[in-house]
Amino acid sequence: MLVKEIMTKGLLVWCEAQESAEAAAKMMKEKSVGFVPVLEDADSRKVVGVITDRDICLRAVANGLDPRFATIEECMTSSVVSCRPESGVNQVLEIMQKNRVRRLPVVDARDRLVGVISMDDLVVHDAAEPKRLVAALKAIYRPAKRRVASFAA
């Protein structure tokens, strides 16, 4: 199965790097998403980053930045990992697993955003073998560092 068969198509949700983190958060709330591609501009549709609800929380709020004034560029992930519409689902799973991400921008041959593929898409469309999905999810969710918690009884 190919990405173009199951991806969310089009420019449904996107933002520009100069917008505020608050604007991105409001868009996420309104559209009920936690991941937004960041574009150079609407005309070029070139992906320059991605921003997640987690990025806003950890890179802005937790660092004392005011989301009303902090730009998306200050919080976004600029090292974008993407795939093509013609990519196979197993290739996408490998990319997700290697990079520990659950969503990828889908770009055309000129690196313009044409859609988004998510782990949810792969699951809903039964696009991959369950064992491959589980292996990818385990890799994505494995802790970066082992934390030792102590609890008082």
C-alpha atoms as an extended CHARMM CRD file, in Angstrom:
* protein
*
       153  EXT
         1         1  MET       CA              0.0000000000        0.0000000000        0.0000000000  PROA      1               0.0000000000
         2         2  LEU       CA              1.2260000000        3.5100000000       -0.8280000000  PROA      2               0.0000000000
         3         3  VAL       CA              1.1210000000        6.6250000000        1.3390000000  PROA      3               0.0000000000
         4         4  LYS       CA             -1.0210000000        8.5060000000       -1.1990000000  PROA      4               0.0000000000
         5         5  GLU       CA             -3.7880000000        5.9410000000       -0.7190000000  PROA      5               0.0000000000
         6         6  ILE       CA             -4.2340000000        6.5820000000        3.0120000000  PROA      6               0.0000000000
         7         7  MET       CA             -2.6930000000        9.9750000000        3.8820000000  PROA      7               0.0000000000
         8         8  THR       CA             -4.6630000000       13.0180000000        4.9270000000  PROA      8               0.0000000000
         9         9  LYS       CA             -4.5200000000       15.0980000000        1.7690000000  PROA      9               0.0000000000
        10        10  GLY       CA             -4.1680000000       18.8000000000        1.1810000000  PROA      10              0.0000000000
        11        11  LEU       CA             -3.3210000000       21.8540000000        3.2200000000  PROA      11              0.0000000000
        12        12  LEU       CA             -5.8880000000       21.3470000000        5.9350000000  PROA      12              0.0000000000
        13        13  VAL       CA             -3.7850000000       22.6980000000        8.7920000000  PROA      13              0.0000000000
        14        14  TRP       CA             -0.4990000000       24.5520000000        8.5440000000  PROA      14              0.0000000000
        15        15  CYS       CA              1.2100000000       27.6470000000        9.9250000000  PROA      15              0.0000000000
        16        16  GLU       CA              4.1780000000       29.9200000000        9.2830000000  PROA      16              0.0000000000
        17        17  ALA       CA              7.2440000000       30.2290000000       11.5150000000  PROA      17              0.0000000000
        18        18  GLN       CA              6.6380000000       33.9100000000       12.3360000000  PROA      18              0.0000000000
        19        19  GLU       CA              3.2220000000       33.2540000000       13.8850000000  PROA      19              0.0000000000
        20        20  SER       CA              2.8790000000       33.0000000000       17.6520000000  PROA      20              0.0000000000
        21        21  ALA       CA              2.9670000000       29.7420000000       19.5680000000  PROA      21              0.0000000000
        22        22  GLU       CA             -0.4160000000       30.7670000000       20.9510000000  PROA      22              0.0000000000
        23        23  ALA       CA             -1.8430000000       30.9550000000       17.3950000000  PROA      23              0.0000000000
        24        24  ALA       CA             -0.5520000000       27.4440000000       16.7170000000  PROA      24              0.0000000000
        25        25  ALA       CA             -2.0600000000       26.1690000000       19.9770000000  PROA      25              0.0000000000
        26        26  LYS       CA             -5.4220000000       27.7470000000       19.1620000000  PROA      26              0.0000000000
        27        27  MET       CA             -5.3520000000       26.1720000000       15.7010000000  PROA      27              0.0000000000
        28        28  MET       CA             -4.5700000000       22.7760000000       17.2330000000  PROA      28              0.0000000000
        29        29  LYS       CA             -7.4840000000       23.1390000000       19.6250000000  PROA      29              0.0000000000
        30        30  GLU       CA             -9.8930000000       24.2800000000       16.8980000000  PROA      30              0.0000000000
        31        31  LYS       CA             -8.8750000000       21.5170000000       14.4670000000  PROA      31              0.0000000000
        32        32  SER       CA             -8.3780000000       18.8940000000       17.1800000000  PROA      32              0.0000000000
        33        33  VAL       CA             -4.8070000000       18.0570000000       16.1260000000  PROA      33              0.0000000000
        34        34  GLY       CA             -1.4920000000       17.9330000000       17.9630000000  PROA      34              0.0000000000
        35        35  PHE       CA              0.8200000000       18.2870000000       14.9370000000  PROA      35              0.0000000000
        36        36  VAL       CA              1.0280000000       21.1260000000       12.4250000000  PROA      36              0.0000000000
        37        37  PRO       CA              3.4510000000       21.4680000000        9.4990000000  PROA      37              0.0000000000
        38        38  VAL       CA              5.2520000000       24.8210000000        9.3870000000  PROA      38              0.0000000000
        39        39  LEU       CA              5.5060000000       26.2440000000        5.8710000000  PROA      39              0.0000000000
        40        40  GLU       CA              7.8150000000       28.8600000000        4.4030000000  PROA      40              0.0000000000
        41        41  ASP       CA              4.6560000000       30.4750000000        3.0090000000  PROA      41              0.0000000000
        42        42  ALA       CA              1.3230000000       29.4840000000        1.4810000000  PROA      42              0.0000000000
        43        43  ASP       CA              2.5370000000       29.9270000000       -2.0890000000  PROA      43              0.0000000000
        44        44  SER       CA              5.6740000000       27.7880000000       -1.8830000000  PROA      44              0.0000000000
        45        45  ARG       CA              4.1460000000       25.1870000000        0.4900000000  PROA      45              0.0000000000
        46        46  LYS       CA              7.7520000000       24.2860000000        1.3950000000  PROA      46              0.0000000000
        47        47  VAL       CA              7.9500000000       22.5820000000        4.7940000000  PROA      47              0.0000000000
        48        48  VAL       CA             10.4880000000       24.2750000000        7.0820000000  PROA      48              0.0000000000
        49        49  GLY       CA              9.4820000000       22.5680000000       10.3070000000  PROA      49              0.0000000000
        50        50  VAL       CA              6.7450000000       20.9790000000       12.3560000000  PROA      50              0.0000000000
        51        51  ILE       CA              5.2390000000       22.0280000000       15.6470000000  PROA      51              0.0000000000
        52        52  THR       CA              3.4090000000       19.8390000000       18.1290000000  PROA      52              0.0000000000
        53        53  ASP       CA              1.4270000000       20.5340000000       21.2480000000  PROA      53              0.0000000000
        54        54  ARG       CA              4.3430000000       18.9890000000       23.1380000000  PROA      54              0.0000000000
        55        55  ASP       CA              6.8040000000       21.4110000000       21.4730000000  PROA      55              0.0000000000
        56        56  ILE       CA              4.7400000000       24.3690000000       22.6710000000  PROA      56              0.0000000000
        57        57  CYS       CA              4.5560000000       22.9660000000       26.1820000000  PROA      57              0.0000000000
        58        58  LEU       CA              8.2070000000       21.9430000000       26.5730000000  PROA      58              0.0000000000
        59        59  ARG       CA             10.0280000000       24.4910000000       24.4230000000  PROA      59              0.0000000000
        60        60  ALA       CA              7.9480000000       27.5610000000       25.1810000000  PROA      60              0.0000000000
        61        61  VAL       CA              5.8870000000       27.3090000000       28.3560000000  PROA      61              0.0000000000
        62        62  ALA       CA              8.3170000000       25.1680000000       30.3830000000  PROA      62              0.0000000000
        63        63  ASN       CA             11.1620000000       27.5120000000       29.4100000000  PROA      63              0.0000000000
        64        64  GLY       CA              9.2650000000       30.5730000000       30.5950000000  PROA      64              0.0000000000
        65        65  LEU       CA              8.4040000000       31.9410000000       27.1530000000  PROA      65              0.0000000000
        66        66  ASP       CA              5.0490000000       33.6340000000       26.8120000000  PROA      66              0.0000000000
        67        67  PRO       CA              3.1620000000       31.7580000000       24.0410000000  PROA      67              0.0000000000
        68        68  ARG       CA              1.4750000000       35.0200000000       23.0210000000  PROA      68              0.0000000000
        69        69  PHE       CA              4.8370000000       36.4360000000       21.9940000000  PROA      69              0.0000000000
        70        70  ALA       CA              7.0480000000       33.3950000000       21.3610000000  PROA      70              0.0000000000
        71        71  THR       CA              7.1610000000       32.5410000000       17.6900000000  PROA      71              0.0000000000
        72        72  ILE       CA              6.5540000000       29.1130000000       16.2740000000  PROA      72              0.0000000000
        73        73  GLU       CA             10.1380000000       29.2360000000       15.0000000000  PROA      73              0.0000000000
        74        74  GLU       CA             11.3560000000       29.3690000000       18.6140000000  PROA      74              0.0000000000
        75        75  CYS       CA              9.4700000000       26.1690000000       19.4910000000  PROA      75              0.0000000000
        76        76  MET       CA              9.2770000000       24.1100000000       16.3070000000  PROA      76              0.0000000000
        77        77  THR       CA             11.3070000000       21.1460000000       15.2010000000  PROA      77              0.0000000000
        78        78  SER       CA             13.2360000000       22.3290000000       12.1750000000  PROA      78              0.0000000000
        79        79  SER       CA             14.9090000000       19.0460000000       11.2510000000  PROA      79              0.0000000000
        80        80  VAL       CA             11.9370000000       17.7350000000        9.3000000000  PROA      80              0.0000000000
        81        81  VAL       CA             11.6080000000       14.0950000000        8.3710000000  PROA      81              0.0000000000
        82        82  SER       CA              9.1490000000       13.5120000000        5.5430000000  PROA      82              0.0000000000
        83        83  CYS       CA              8.0710000000       11.0250000000        2.9200000000  PROA      83              0.0000000000
        84        84  ARG       CA              6.6570000000       11.0490000000       -0.6070000000  PROA      84              0.0000000000
        85        85  PRO       CA              3.1380000000       10.0730000000       -1.7200000000  PROA      85              0.0000000000
        86        86  GLU       CA              4.6760000000        7.1290000000       -3.5950000000  PROA      86              0.0000000000
        87        87  SER       CA              6.4260000000        5.7890000000       -0.4870000000  PROA      87              0.0000000000
        88        88  GLY       CA              5.3330000000        2.3880000000        0.7250000000  PROA      88              0.0000000000
        89        89  VAL       CA              3.8480000000        1.9660000000        4.1840000000  PROA      89              0.0000000000
        90        90  ASN       CA              6.7080000000       -0.2630000000        5.3390000000  PROA      90              0.0000000000
        91        91  GLN       CA              9.1790000000        2.4610000000        4.3740000000  PROA      91              0.0000000000
        92        92  VAL       CA              7.1130000000        5.0020000000        6.3160000000  PROA      92              0.0000000000
        93        93  LEU       CA              7.0490000000        2.7300000000        9.3680000000  PROA      93              0.0000000000
        94        94  GLU       CA             10.8460000000        2.4670000000        9.2030000000  PROA      94              0.0000000000
        95        95  ILE       CA             11.1890000000        6.2620000000        9.0010000000  PROA      95              0.0000000000
        96        96  MET       CA              8.8080000000        6.7230000000       11.9330000000  PROA      96              0.0000000000
        97        97  GLN       CA             10.5560000000        4.0560000000       13.9770000000  PROA      97              0.0000000000
        98        98  LYS       CA             14.0700000000        5.3680000000       13.2700000000  PROA      98              0.0000000000
        99        99  ASN       CA             13.1290000000        8.9640000000       14.0310000000  PROA      99              0.0000000000
       100       100  ARG       CA             10.7150000000        8.1690000000       16.8690000000  PROA      100             0.0000000000
       101       101  VAL       CA              7.8060000000       10.1170000000       15.3610000000  PROA      101             0.0000000000
       102       102  ARG       CA              4.1510000000        9.2530000000       14.8060000000  PROA      102             0.0000000000
       103       103  ARG       CA              3.3950000000       11.7000000000       12.0030000000  PROA      103             0.0000000000
       104       104  LEU       CA              5.1660000000       12.7360000000        8.8300000000  PROA      104             0.0000000000
       105       105  PRO       CA              4.5830000000       15.5260000000        6.3520000000  PROA      105             0.0000000000
       106       106  VAL       CA              4.1030000000       14.1310000000        2.8540000000  PROA      106             0.0000000000
       107       107  VAL       CA              5.9040000000       16.2200000000        0.2360000000  PROA      107             0.0000000000
       108       108  ASP       CA              6.0450000000       16.1120000000       -3.5480000000  PROA      108             0.0000000000
       109       109  ALA       CA              9.1830000000       16.0610000000       -5.7160000000  PROA      109             0.0000000000
       110       110  ARG       CA              9.5910000000       19.8410000000       -5.1740000000  PROA      110             0.0000000000
       111       111  ASP       CA              9.3230000000       19.3980000000       -1.3660000000  PROA      111             0.0000000000
       112       112  ARG       CA              5.8740000000       21.0250000000       -1.2340000000  PROA      112             0.0000000000
       113       113  LEU       CA              3.4150000000       19.7970000000        1.3750000000  PROA      113             0.0000000000
       114       114  VAL       CA              0.6810000000       17.6100000000       -0.1160000000  PROA      114             0.0000000000
       115       115  GLY       CA             -0.5440000000       15.8640000000        3.0390000000  PROA      115             0.0000000000
       116       116  VAL       CA              0.2740000000       14.1670000000        6.3210000000  PROA      116             0.0000000000
       117       117  ILE       CA              0.5770000000       10.4750000000        7.1770000000  PROA      117             0.0000000000
       118       118  SER       CA              0.1840000000        9.3450000000       10.7590000000  PROA      118             0.0000000000
       119       119  MET       CA              0.4360000000        6.1510000000       12.7260000000  PROA      119             0.0000000000
       120       120  ASP       CA             -3.3480000000        6.4780000000       13.1020000000  PROA      120             0.0000000000
       121       121  ASP       CA             -3.7290000000        6.3300000000        9.2980000000  PROA      121             0.0000000000
       122       122  LEU       CA             -1.6800000000        3.1330000000        9.1830000000  PROA      122             0.0000000000
       123       123  VAL       CA             -3.8130000000        1.5410000000       11.9040000000  PROA      123             0.0000000000
       124       124  VAL       CA             -7.2330000000        2.6790000000       10.6350000000  PROA      124             0.0000000000
       125       125  HSD       CA             -6.5070000000        1.4610000000        7.1080000000  PROA      125             0.0000000000
       126       126  ASP       CA             -4.9230000000       -1.8410000000        8.1980000000  PROA      126             0.0000000000
       127       127  ALA       CA             -1.9830000000       -0.7170000000        6.0910000000  PROA      127             0.0000000000
       128       128  ALA       CA              0.7530000000       -2.6900000000        7.8330000000  PROA      128             0.0000000000
       129       129  GLU       CA              1.2300000000       -5.9980000000        9.5460000000  PROA      129             0.0000000000
       130       130  PRO       CA              0.3320000000       -5.7920000000       13.2480000000  PROA      130             0.0000000000
       131       131  LYS       CA              3.7900000000       -7.0370000000       14.2920000000  PROA      131             0.0000000000
       132       132  ARG       CA              5.4660000000       -4.2360000000       12.3150000000  PROA      132             0.0000000000
       133       133  LEU       CA              3.1330000000       -1.6510000000       13.8560000000  PROA      133             0.0000000000
       134       134  VAL       CA              3.8330000000       -2.8880000000       17.3680000000  PROA      134             0.0000000000
       135       135  ALA       CA              7.5900000000       -2.9210000000       16.7690000000  PROA      135             0.0000000000
       136       136  ALA       CA              7.4560000000        0.6460000000       15.4410000000  PROA      136             0.0000000000
       137       137  LEU       CA              5.3230000000        1.8330000000       18.3590000000  PROA      137             0.0000000000
       138       138  LYS       CA              7.6770000000        0.2330000000       20.8830000000  PROA      138             0.0000000000
       139       139  ALA       CA             10.6240000000        2.0430000000       19.3010000000  PROA      139             0.0000000000
       140       140  ILE       CA              8.7690000000        5.3560000000       19.1380000000  PROA      140             0.0000000000
       141       141  TYR       CA              7.6310000000        5.2260000000       22.7530000000  PROA      141             0.0000000000
       142       142  ARG       CA             10.7560000000        3.7900000000       24.3490000000  PROA      142             0.0000000000
       143       143  PRO       CA             12.1030000000        6.2200000000       26.9310000000  PROA      143             0.0000000000
       144       144  ALA       CA             15.1080000000        8.2530000000       25.8400000000  PROA      144             0.0000000000
       145       145  LYS       CA             16.6110000000        7.8080000000       29.3020000000  PROA      145             0.0000000000
       146       146  ARG       CA             15.7380000000        5.4330000000       32.0520000000  PROA      146             0.0000000000
       147       147  ARG       CA             14.2730000000        7.3600000000       34.9420000000  PROA      147             0.0000000000
       148       148  VAL       CA             14.2700000000        5.9370000000       38.4060000000  PROA      148             0.0000000000
       149       149  ALA       CA             11.3120000000        7.0350000000       40.4300000000  PROA      149             0.0000000000
       150       150  SER       CA             11.0920000000        6.7020000000       44.1550000000  PROA      150             0.0000000000
       151       151  PHE       CA              7.7620000000        6.6160000000       45.8750000000  PROA      151             0.0000000000
       152       152  ALA       CA              7.1650000000        7.0830000000       49.5650000000  PROA      152             0.0000000000
       153       153  ALA       CA              4.8780000000        4.4800000000       51.0320000000  PROA      153             0.0000000000
